[in-house]
Amino acid sequence: MPEDLATAMRQLHDEHAASLWAFCLHLTGNDRSHAEDVTQETLLRAWRNARVLEESRGSVRSWLFTVARNIVIDEWRTKRSRKEIPTDDLAELSGAEDRTDQLLLSWVVAEALTQLSREHRAVLLECYYRGQSVAEAARRLGIPEGTVKSRTHYALRALRLSLEELGVSQ
């Protein structure tokens, strides 16, 4: 690189880099690292196209700002085209099961459980969610086995009614 081109580029940098960086910061929505990248790319293009700068009819600053703006626009267009996926090209998801219904049902059941008494919830928690036997549930809850059985029966009836009130049918 000839010495006069290096001097010209240093002078260009000294005169315009700060305002160019501020402009790029504005263009990138205050993303500092992206603004630095755009500023660097703009100055690199100025170095590669030094003759254009010499032959420029307008100011060098306006050329630099235009190049920076075009870089940001080109990046935005490229990102947009990458995000747009034609539906014809979408592959079927193999092995991926839609569990939305299960999730919604679990929320409804959780809501229905809040409508039960504390004793009924405790019995259902032990017997159905923790998988305890009647004897283990009775021991953990400190109540007789017969009470666990009857509370389970009435808790399930109350749960069924609560689910019906929430719009869940059999």
N, C-alpha and C positions, 0 to 999 in steps of 0.2 A: 504494500500500500504506500503510495507516494506521501511524502511528508506534508505537502500542502493539503491533501485530502484529510489526513489525520488532524491537522490544525483546524480545517474547516468543520470537521465533525465535532471536535472539542468545543469550538465556538458555538456551533449549533446546539450542543448539549447544554452548555453554560447559559445560553440565552433562553432556551425554550423548554428544557426538561421539567422544571418545576411547574410551569403552567400547564404543560402537556399532562403531567402526572395528575394534577388537580382535575383536569378535564376528564381524564380516564377514570378517576375515582368517581366522578359524577356519573359517567356512562355505565359503570359497573355496579351502581347502587351501593357505594361505599365499601366495596369488597377490596381491601387493600392489596392482597396478593394478586388478585385478578387484574387490578389497575396497574400494578407493577409489570405484570406480564404483557399487557397491552402496550404500555409505554415502551418497554424494551423492544417489542416486536415492531412498533412504529419507528423507533430510532434505527433499528436494524434495516428496515426497508428504506429509510432515508440514506443510510450508508450504501446499500446496494444500488440505489437509484440516485446517486449524487448528481448525475447529469440532468435529471428531471428537475432537481432543486435549482440548479444553475439556470436552466432554461425557463423556469416557472415565471409566468407573467404576474401572478399574484404574490402574496407574501408566503414565505416559507412556513410561517406559523399556521396559516389557513390550510396549507397542504398537509402538514403534520396532523392537524385536528381532523381533517377529512379522512386521512388514512386510519387514524385511531377509531373514528366512528365506523368506518367500513369494516374494520377488524371485529369490532363488537357485534355489528349486525350480522356478519358472516358466521360468527360463532353461535349467535342466537338461532340463525336459520339452520345450521348444522345440528344443534341440539334438538330443535323442533322436529327435524326430519328423522332423527334417530328415535324419538319418542313415539312417533306415529307408526303403528304396526298395522298393516292391512289385516283384516280379519280372515282373509283367505289363507294367510300364512301361519295362523296360529295352530300349533299342534295340540292335539287332545292331551290333556293332562292324564297321564297314566298313573294309577296308584294313588292319586290325590283324591280323597273322598271329601265331599261337601258335608261338613259337620254343623252347618248352620242350624238345622232343625234341632239337633241334639243340644246345642248350646242354648237356644231359645227355650227349649223344654226344661232344661236344668234351671234356668232363671225362673220360669213359672213355678216349678216345683219348690224352689227355694222360697219364693214369695208365699206359696200355699203353706209351707211349713211354719212360717212366721205367724200364721193365723191359728195354729194349734196351741194347746196349753203346754206349759213347760214340761209336765210329766209325760204327755204324749210324745212330744218332740224327743225327750230323752230316751224313751223306749224305742222309737223308730231309729234314732241315731245308733243305739247299741246293736239292735237286731239287724237292721238293713244296711247301714252305712259302714259300720265296723265289722259286720259279719259274725257277731257273737251269738252263741247259742242262748236259749232261754235261761239255762242255768247260769251261764257266765254273765248275762245281762242282769239277772237277779242279784248275783253276788256283787257286781260293780255298782248297781244302783241301790243296793241295800234293801231290797223289797222281796217278798215271796215270789216264787216262780209263777204261781197262779195269777198274781197281780200283773206280772209281765205279760202273760198271755192275754188277759182281759184288756189291759191298756193297749196292747198291740192291736187287738181287734177293733176297739173303739177309735184308736188313733188312725187306723187305715180308713175307717168309715168317715171320720172327720176330714181327713186329707182328701178323700174322693169328693166330698161336698165342697171343700175349699177350691179344688181344681175346677169343678163344674162352675162355681161362681166366677172363676177367672177365665172361663170360656173353653176349657179343655174338656173334650168329650171322649168317650171310649172308642 
